[in-house]
C-alpha cells in the first residue's frame, strides 16, 4: 500500500489517477478508459471535452539551452493545437474553447499580444473554422501557465481507442518524430546560431505543432475502428491503443525509417539515432488509426503496420516482430 | 498608446482584455459582455461554460499568516464552488467538469487524496447533483495550480447582467462579506490559535465558500431580469451589473448593516469596519439579482435596494443615496 509520505513524483501520473479516481467514483460515470476527450450528452448530442495545461519550464522554456527564445505566439498556438488534436482524435470538430492564463505581473503587454495572435492564427491555420472562444480567466502567478479547454462535436459518433480488431491496418496521419527531434535540438547547448534551415524547421515542429485536423473526421467517415492522437510517443500511445483494444500491433521498420530519414539534419547535430524520435518522440499530435483491412484509407495516412490477435495475455507493440517498449521519461511526474 | 515596455501588472485585467480581445475578434462572436459564463449553441441547446484558476500564494496560501494551514480539501472544494457558482449565476445547472491540476513533484499523495475528496464533497454538498467529471490533465509545476472548467444548461434561457430595469428590486442570496472577513482573519498574524468558534467559521467562509445553488434557477423561474454572482465584492460587481443594464442602483444601509453585524467577531480581532467586508469583500459567490417590482422574490433572497434610471451618463452605486466606489485591490493584476 502507499506510504503516507509518498509523493506524486514517486507515483507518476497513473499512480495519482489510481488514487484520485476511486474518490470521484460516483461522479465519473462517463469517463472513458483514457480516451483523448471526455463526452457529455446534451439533449441527445454528444459534446466532446478536452483540457491541457502548458507550464513554463515544464512544457516550454522561455529561452531554450540552444539559445532559441520560445515565442509567446507559439505558446498560444500550441495551447490550441494540442486540444483541437484531442477532439480530432475522437473524429470530431472543435466548436468552442475557454482559456485560462496565469502570468507574472512583470510579463510585457507585447508578450500577451503575441500570445493572443498565436491563438487566433492557430485556429485559422489549423482549420478549426467552427471554433469560438467562449471565455477565459486571467490571473497572477510566478510561472506562466495556460490551460485551454476545447469542446467539440462529432457527426458520426466518437471513435475510441478500444475498437481495433485483429487484421486492422494501422496508419498514421501527420508528423512522426519531428517534435521529439525538435525538442532535442532546442535542448542542444548553444547551438541555435549555427542551425541550418532544415534544423530550424525541425525545432519549429516542437514549438508550433500542426495536428492534421480534418483527418480525424475523414478517418471516421472511412470507417476507422479505433483512433487516438500521438502525444506521448508512437510506441507508448500505440501500446495504449493495443491494450484498450485487446490486440497486438506490429510495425514495419522500413516504413518507420522513411520518417526517420527526414530527421537526419537534427540527428547529425545531436548525434542521435533518429529512429528513437520516430518511436518515442511525443507532441507531434499525429493521428494513429486502425482501419478495417477492406477500408479505403484516406490518402494522407501512411500505413505503418497491422493489428494482430494477442498470442499471450499481454498486448505487444513490435517492429518487424521484435518487441519494443516505451522509453522512460514521458510520464509527466517521473 | 501602450508603451512597448508596458507590463500586465501596469495594465490590470481590463487593460489586458482590451489588448487581447481585438486580436481574437472574429473568434469571439458569442462572448458576452463580461457575463459569468460563456455560451455555446449545440443543436439548439445552449451550453454554458465557465473556467477559473486557483494558484498557490495568489488565491490561497498553504500556511496563512495567521498560522492556519490551508487544506487541499478546501482547494478542491473551492475549485468546484466558484465555477458552479458562475453557472448558477446564469440561472443554469452544472452538468460536467474537467479539472487540470499542476503540482510540484514533492506534493504528498495524501494531499492529492484530500484534494479529490474536496471535489467530490463539494459536488454533493453544494447540490450539483447532475455534475459529472468528464476528464482532466495532470502535470508538474513549481507552484500548485488548479483550473476547473464547468459546463451547464438552463431550462429557461440564460440570465445576463444586462437586463435590470429602473424600478427593479435588487436582492442577494447567500453570504455577503463573510469570505472577505475570512481573508482578513487568515492574514491576521499568528492569531489562529486564539480564534473563537465564530472566527473559525468566518475563516472557513474564505476557504470553503458555499454558493447558493438552486437559487439561480429559482430566481430565473421567478422572472429575474438580471443576475450575476458576487466574486469581486458587492460594490464592484453591482457596478458591473448597473453599467451593463444602463441603470443606477441604490442600497439601504440598514439592510447591509445586518450582514455586517454577523461579522463582529472578525472585526474585533482585526480592528476593521465590518461594513467594508460587506461592501467590498469578494468570493462569497452569493447571487445578486434584479427582479421586477411585482415579482415574487424567492424567500432566500434579501432585498438590498432598487434599480433607478440614471440621472447622468454614468451608472452609479449608492448607499442611502450616497455614491460608493469599489476599493482598489481587487484587480488580479493591480
Interface residues (C-beta under 8 A of the other chain):
Chain A: X2 X4 X5 X6 X7 X8 X9 X10 X11 X13 X15 X16 X17 X19 X20 X23 X24 X26 X27 X28 X29 X30 X31 X37 X38 X39 X40 X42 X43 X44 X45 X47 X49 X50 X51 X52 X53 X55 X57 X58 X59 X95 X96 X98 X99 X100 X102 X103 X105 X106 X107 X108 X109 X110 X112 X113 X115 X116 X117 X119 X120 X123 X131 X132 X133 X134 X135 X136 X137 X138 X139 X140 X141 X142 X143 X145 X147 X149 X151 X153 X332 X333
Chain B: X2 X4 X5 X6 X7 X8 X9 X10 X11 X13 X15 X16 X17 X19 X20 X23 X24 X26 X27 X28 X29 X30 X31 X32 X37 X38 X39 X40 X42 X43 X44 X45 X47 X49 X50 X51 X52 X53 X55 X57 X58 X59 X95 X96 X98 X99 X100 X102 X103 X105 X106 X107 X108 X109 X110 X112 X113 X115 X116 X117 X119 X120 X123 X131 X132 X133 X134 X135 X136 X137 X138 X139 X140 X141 X142 X143 X145 X147 X149 X151 X153 X332 X333
